Amino acid sequence: MKNATLSALGQSLAQRLPYEFWIGWRYTRAKRNNHFISFISLTSMVGIALGVMALIVVLSVMNGFQDELRKRILGVASHIEVRGFEPSLADWQHLQQQIQSIPPKAVASPIEGVAPYIMAQGMLTHDQAVQGVLIRGVLPAQESTVSELSTQMKLGQLNDLKAGQFNIVLGSDLAMALGVRVGEKVVLMAPQGQVTPAGLVPRIKQFTVSGIFQVGMYEYDAGLALIHMEDAAKLYRLGEQVSGLRLKLADLFMADRVSQSLVEALGPNFYITDWTQQHANFFKAIQLEKRVMFIILALIVAVAAFNIVSTLVMAVTDKRADIAILRTMGATPQSIRKMFVVQGAMIGIIGTVSGALLGVLLALNIETVVPWIEHTFNVQFLSKDVYYISDLPSKLMWSDVAAIVGLSILLSLVATLYPSARAASMNPAEALRYE
């Protein structure tokens, strides 16, 4: 019963599809006396599959890098910064209330958090180690509303920063470079000096390490230190002033539109920047690299696809007797053309689908495969001392997969145009003359 049903379905399908399809499909899977044609056909399939797989994996890794870089940068940096045109910002409490009172409908994305900060440079010393750092003075309770540092603490807590206690939180690589642990003392030197009879002397203050954070981005882990904002104001003699306000948005991709809304709401007396301006070079570089890699790897697919031309040209020569017989039986040139288009399309589709499946499988497991390769062969592809991200992330986007598959199949179809036209123009009498 089951075999009868399958046979009926097969007959129904055969009746619906044109005979050109079945002949082209038979040419694709039939065993040929000329093994060289089969070899070139197999090479074309493998080349297309490898090209498609490489394109999917590389674009997924580039997407992963872009997403991971954005997440790590914006986990420490701010979506939007509001500063005055002077080095410091006075009456920041009123400005903070003014920003928080802006109705969500007035901006493109709701403002989830607003926090003041003091940003300055300094130099940390411990024993014989010296490191230049970027000092950020924060209010721990408000800082957690604009950054993810409170969740990135490796030792201690961000709330351990208390006003007047002169505690400091260091990045993990910075703490390692200084050779300090939680509870030990470091000396912070501010470049703004004091004028004494002996000359200009930098301001020096001893801090206690109360915590260590690890963002996973070397730039911050090795060069950022956090102290309480009141301690920073005392050390750098800012009084009640701050460097600016940091904002966090519900949708970070609306930062540029929210910046424009803030300019209209706050007036021209403030300097407002967003993350797309501050870190534009990173993301533009990744986007450019992604486009270049797409073009380069697409050439691999194009070369493999145009191997179909040589395959079909030899197939046309090999099947000239069959073509002549089909023509004498009433097949039109258009039908002959369709047969070889089907044959070439099948080579491209089989290679494309195989490469897409392998590429998707590898892209979804790249974070497992790469560590296994590094462990097995004792190598490290991305050193954290050199690269911003030491892991190899991957983010598969189905729109990229669809574009790659579409491009590969299109190139395969283009490669069939000349051989199929040559087969359609063949004269049956000439083809049978020497048979």
N, C-alpha and C positions, 0 to 999 in steps of 0.2 A: 504493500500500500504506500509506504513511504517512498520507495523508489519510483513508483508510478507518479506520485505527486511531484517529485523533483524533475522527472522527465517531462511532465506537462509544463512545469514552470520554465524549463530550459527551452522547450519548443515555442512557448509563448514569447520568451525573450528574443529568440532567434527570428521570429516573425516580425517583431517590432524594430529591431536594429537592421540597418541596410547591409547588403551583402559585402559592400566595400569594407565595412568595419571587420567582418569576420575574416576576409581574405588578408587584410592588413595585420590583424592579430595573429593569424596563422603564420604569416611571414616572420613575425617577431619571435614566435616560440618554436618554429620548425627547426629541425636539425639540418644544417647546411653541409653540403659537400666541401664548400670553401670555408675552412676553419678560420682563415684570417679575418673574414667578415665578422664571424662570431666573436673573435677576440677583440676587434675594434669596437663592436657593439657593447661588449661587456666592459671594456675600458671606459667608454663614454658614460655608461651607467655609474660605474664606480667613481669616476671623476666628478660627475654631477652630485652624487651622494656626498662625497667628501667636501665639495665646495659649499653645498647647502648646510651640512653639519657645521663646518667651520664658521660660516656666516652667523648661524643661530647662536653658537656658543660665544663667539667674540662679541656680538651685539648684546647678548645677555650679560656678559661680564662688564661691558662698558656701562650698561644700564645700572648694574649693581654698584659699580664704582661711583657713579653719579649720585645714586640714591644714598649710599653709605656715607659719602663725603658730605652731602647736604645734611644728613641726619646728625653726623658727628660735629660738624661746624656749628649748626644751629642748636645743638644741645648745650653749647657753651656760649656762643655768640648770641646776639639778639636779632629778632626779626626786623625791628625798627629802632633807631636811636634818635632821640631828640636832644639837641645841644644848643647852647647859645653861641653867638659869634665871638664871645669872649672865651678865654681858656676855661673858665668855670661858670656855673649856672647858679644864680641866686634865686631865692623864693621858689625853690623847686616843689615845695609842698603844695602851693597854690596851683602850679602847673600840673602836678600829678592829679589833683582833684579835678581840674578842668578837663584833662584827657579822659579820666574815668567817667565823667559825667556826659561824655559824648554818646548820644543814643546809637545803638547798633545799626539802625536803619540809615544813619548818616554816613557810615563807612561800608566798604565792600565786604569786610570780614569783622566779626566781633573782636574786641580787644580783651584778651583773657587775663593779662597781667601787666602791671606797670611798676617798675622798681628803680630807685636811684642807684647811682654807682659813682665811684671815684676811680679813675684810671691814671696810673703813673708808672714810671720806670724806677727800678731800683737794682741793688746788688746784694745778694745774699752770700754770707760767708759762714763756714763751719769748719773749725780746725784749719786745715790748709786748703780747703776747697772754696772756690769762688765762682758764682754763677750770676750772670745778668738775667733779670726776670721782669715780667710785666706784673705789676701789683694792681689788683682790683679790690677796692674797698666796697663791701656789700652789707646790706641788712639781711641776715640769714632768712628771716621769716618772709620777706618780700622777694628775695632772690629765687626762692623755690617756685615762684609763680611765673618767672620769665626764663628759667633755664632748668636743665635736668641734672645739674651738678649734685644736688642732694641725693639723687639716686645712683650716682657714679662714685660714691665714697667707698674706698677700699678699706680704710681704717678710720675710725672716728666718725663724727657727724658734723654736718655744716653748722648745726645749731650750737656747736661747741665754741663758736666765735662769739665771745661776749665783750661788750664795750668796756674798755679800761683794763682788761686782762691781757691784752696784747698777745693773743693767740694767732696762729697762722696755719693755713691749710695749703699743702704743696701738691703738685702733680707727682705721679709715681716716679717718672724718669728724673725729675728735678730732685726729689728726695734721694734717689739712688746716686745721682751725680754728687750731691753734697755729703752723702754718707750719713744721713740722719734718720732717726726713727721717731715715732710718736712719743712725746714727753721730753725730747731733747731741745736744746736751745740753738737758735740761729741768730745771726746779727744782720739786720737790714740797714743798708746805707742808702739814703735818699740823695740824689744828685744836687738838689737845691741846698746850697751850703749856708753856713752861718759865718758872718764876718767877725773875726777875732783879731786881737793884736798879733797873733801868729800867722794871720792870713785867712783865706777862705777854707773852712772846715766843713765837710759834709755832715748832715744830720744822721746820727746813728742811734738805733734802738734795738734792743734785744727782744726777740719773740720766742714763744714756746710753740713747738709743732704740735697741733692738736688733732690733725687729721691728714689723710693722704687720699687723693682722688685719682681715678684712672678712666679717662674718656676713651682711650684707644686711638687717639690721634696725637702723634709725636709732638706737633707744634704746641699743643696745649699741655700735654703731660710733662714736657721738658722746659716750659717757659712761662707758666702761669702760677701765681700764688694769690691766695685770697686772705684778706684780713677784714676785721669789722670796719664799717664805714667811718665810725667815730674815731677809731684808732688811726685810720688813714688821714682823716681831716686834721688830727693833731700833728701827725708826723710831717705832713706836707703843708701845714698851716693854711688850711682853706676855710677855717671857721665853720659857718653854716652852709657853705657852698658845696656843690657837687660838680662832677664832670658832665653829667647829663642823666637822662632817663632812658631805660631800656623797656621795650614793649614786646609782648608776645601775642601773636594773632591765632585765631582759631584755624585759619587757612593761610599758611605761609606763602602760597603762590599768589595771594592777593596783596602782597606787601607793597608793591609799587602803586596800586590804586589807593590803598589806605594812606600811603605817604602823601599823595595828592590831596586827599580829603583832610588830612591833618594840617597841611599847609593852608588850606582854605579856612579851617576852623580856628587855628592858632595865630594866623597872621604871619607876616614876613620877618618877624623878629627872632625866629629860631631856625637852626640848621637841622633838617630832617633827612636822614639817610636810611635805606633799607638794605637787607642782605644781598639783594640782587646787584646793588652798586658796590658794596664792600668786598664781595667775593665773586664778582662777575668773571674774573680771569680764570678761576678754577673751572667753572661750569662751561664757559665758552670753549676752553681748551679741550674738555672732555667731549663736548658736542662736535667740535671740529675733528677730533681724532676718530670719533664714531663714524662720521661721514666718510673720512678718508679710508678707514678700514673697510667700510661697506663697499666702496668703489674698488679697492684692491682685491678683496675676496670675491666680489662679483665677477671679476675678470677670470677667476678660476672656474666659476660656473660657466662663463661664456666660452672659454676654451674647450671645456668638456662638452658643452652643448653643441658647439660647431664641429666636434668630431663626428656628430651625427651626419653631417654633410658627406664626409668620406664614406661612412658606413652605408648610407642610402645610395650614393653614387655607385658603389660596387655592387650593392644589392640590385639596383636597376640593371646593371650589366649582366649580373648572374641570372636575373629573372626575365631577360628580354624575350625568351621563347614563350613564357607564361603570359607576358604582357601581350604578345602578338596573338596568342590563342584567344585571350579574353576580348581583344579588339575585334577579332573575326566573329566572335560569338555575340557581338552587339554592345560590348562595354564602351562607354563614351570616354573621351579624354578626361573629362571631369571625374569620372569614376576611378580611372587609373590614378589620377592625382590624389584622390581621397585615400586610396589604399596605402600609398607610401607616406602620406601625412599621418595616417593612423599608426604606421610602423614606427616612424620617428617620434611621434607623440608618446607612444607606449614606452620607448626607451627613456624619454625625458621624464615621464610621470613616475615610472618605477624608480629611477634614480632619485628624483625629487622627494618622493614619499619616503623612501628608505633613509635618505639623508635627514629629512625633517624629523623622523622618528628617533634616529640616533642623536641628532642635535638637541631635541627637546629632552630626551632622557639624560644626556650628559649635562645640559644646562641646569636641570633641576637637581642634579647630584654633584655639581662642581665643588661645593663646599665640603663634600666628603671625599671626592676623588683626589683633589689636590693635596690635602693633608696626608693621605695615604701614600701618594707619590713622594712627598717630602720626607716622610718617615722611612719609606722603603729605601730610597736612594740617598738619604742623608743630605738633602739639599734644602735651601730656602729661597723661594722665588721672590718674595718681597720682604726685604729687611726693614724693620720699623725705624731704624736709624736713618734710612734714606727716603722711604716712601711715607706719605701721610697715612696710608692704610696698609697694614701688614698682612691682612687676610685677603683672600680672593673671593669677593662676593659675586653673586649672580642674581639677576632679576629678569625672569623670562616675561617678555611682553608679546602677547599673541598677535598684536598688530604687526610687529616685526616678522614673526613667523609667516603670517599671511602675505606680507610684501615679498619676502624671500621666495616663498613657494610660487607666488604669482610670476615673479621675475624669471625664475628658473624654467617654468613651463612655457612662458612667452618666448624665451630664447630658444627653447627646444622646437617650438612651432615655427619660428622664423628660420631655423636651420633646415627645415623640411621643404621650404619653398622651391629652391633651385632643383634638388633631385626629383621632386614630384613633378615639376614642370617639364623636366627632361624626359621622365617616363611617359608623361601624357603626350609629348610631341613625337614619340617614337613611331616610325613607319612599320606596320606589321609585315609587309613584304620584305623590307630590308632586314628585319629581325629574323625572319624564317629562311632567308636565302642560304645561310651557311649552317643551318641546323640539320 
